[in-house]
Amino acid sequence: MSKKKHVENINAAMKNLGTYKPEFDTVISVYADLLDLYDKNMAVYRKSKFQATINTENGGQKTNPVIKTLETIRKDIAAYSDRLGINPKALETMRPDQKGPPPKKSALADILKMHG
């Protein structure tokens, strides 16, 4: 998927969640770059038939470096998706109209509201 398509998908998801603001476009662009980079590295890993190790010049083996790259990109993707509020964990604590988690409701306030 292209970066442009990632940006479109991210914007659509954020608009559906009510969290999109044009001020976030720079962060969205970086997040889309990460997703694009992840896609490209996954293509390399698929092409290697998910080879976990590679041969070294001296006849030994080492972990395929693309695995470490993918792991690093995944961590960055998770961090950016948290910042943009587009994953389930982030949505638990985020409200588009306020910072922080939603306020706790009082049982007494609920009863008074029902009868008043």
C-alpha positions as CSV (number, residue, x, y, z in Angstrom):
1,M,0.0,0.0,0.0
2,S,1.3,3.4,-0.8
3,K,2.0,6.2,1.7
4,K,-0.8,8.2,0.2
5,K,-3.3,5.3,0.7
6,H,-2.1,5.0,4.3
7,V,-2.7,8.7,4.9
8,E,-6.2,8.3,3.4
9,N,-6.9,5.3,5.7
10,I,-5.6,7.0,8.8
11,N,-7.6,10.2,8.1
12,A,-10.7,8.2,7.5
13,A,-10.2,6.2,10.7
14,M,-9.6,9.3,12.8
15,K,-12.6,11.1,11.3
16,N,-14.8,8.1,12.1
17,L,-13.6,8.1,15.6
18,G,-14.0,11.9,15.9
19,T,-10.3,12.5,16.6
20,Y,-9.0,14.0,13.4
21,K,-7.7,17.5,13.3
22,P,-5.6,19.1,10.5
23,E,-3.0,20.0,13.1
24,F,-2.2,16.3,13.3
25,D,-1.2,16.0,9.6
26,T,2.5,16.0,10.2
27,V,2.3,13.2,12.8
28,I,-0.1,11.3,10.4
29,S,2.5,11.7,7.6
30,V,5.3,10.2,9.8
31,Y,2.9,7.4,10.9
32,A,2.1,6.7,7.2
33,D,5.8,6.6,6.5
34,L,6.3,4.0,9.2
35,L,3.5,1.9,7.8
36,D,4.9,2.1,4.3
37,L,8.4,1.2,5.6
38,Y,6.9,-1.8,7.4
39,D,5.1,-2.9,4.3
40,K,8.4,-2.8,2.3
41,N,10.3,-4.7,4.9
42,M,7.6,-7.3,5.2
43,A,7.8,-7.7,1.4
44,V,11.5,-8.4,1.8
45,Y,10.9,-10.9,4.6
46,R,8.2,-12.6,2.6
47,K,10.5,-12.8,-0.4
48,S,13.0,-14.6,1.8
49,K,10.2,-17.1,2.6
50,F,10.3,-15.8,6.2
51,Q,13.9,-17.0,6.7
52,A,14.8,-16.4,10.3
53,T,18.6,-16.7,9.9
54,I,21.0,-15.9,7.1
55,N,24.5,-17.2,6.4
56,T,27.5,-15.0,7.2
57,E,30.6,-14.6,5.2
58,N,32.6,-16.8,7.6
59,G,30.2,-19.7,7.2
60,G,28.1,-19.1,10.3
61,Q,24.6,-17.9,10.7
62,K,23.0,-14.9,12.2
63,T,19.4,-13.6,12.7
64,N,18.0,-12.1,9.6
65,P,18.4,-8.3,10.1
66,V,15.0,-7.6,8.6
67,I,13.5,-9.2,11.7
68,K,15.1,-6.6,14.0
69,T,14.0,-3.9,11.6
70,L,10.4,-5.1,11.6
71,E,10.4,-5.3,15.4
72,T,11.7,-1.7,15.7
73,I,9.1,-0.4,13.2
74,R,6.3,-2.2,15.0
75,K,7.2,-0.5,18.2
76,D,7.2,2.9,16.5
77,I,3.9,2.1,14.8
78,A,2.4,1.2,18.2
79,A,3.7,4.5,19.7
80,Y,2.3,6.6,16.8
81,S,-1.1,4.8,16.8
82,D,-1.3,5.6,20.6
83,R,-0.6,9.2,20.0
84,L,-3.2,9.4,17.2
85,G,-5.7,7.5,19.2
86,I,-6.3,4.9,16.5
87,N,-5.9,1.6,18.4
88,P,-8.2,0.0,21.1
89,K,-5.8,0.8,24.0
90,A,-5.6,4.4,23.1
91,L,-9.3,4.8,22.7
92,E,-9.9,3.5,26.3
93,T,-8.2,6.6,27.7
94,M,-8.9,9.1,25.0
95,R,-11.9,11.3,24.3
96,P,-11.9,13.7,21.4
97,D,-13.5,16.5,23.3
98,Q,-11.4,16.2,26.5
99,K,-8.0,15.2,27.6
100,G,-7.6,12.2,29.8
101,P,-10.1,9.4,30.6
102,P,-13.8,10.1,30.9
103,P,-14.9,11.2,34.4
104,K,-16.4,8.6,36.7
105,K,-20.1,8.8,37.1
106,S,-21.6,8.8,40.5
107,A,-24.4,6.3,41.3
108,L,-26.2,9.0,43.3
109,A,-26.0,11.4,40.4
110,D,-27.5,8.7,38.1
111,I,-30.4,8.1,40.5
112,L,-31.1,11.8,41.0
113,K,-31.0,12.3,37.2
114,M,-33.6,9.5,36.8
115,H,-36.0,11.0,39.4
116,G,-35.5,14.7,38.9
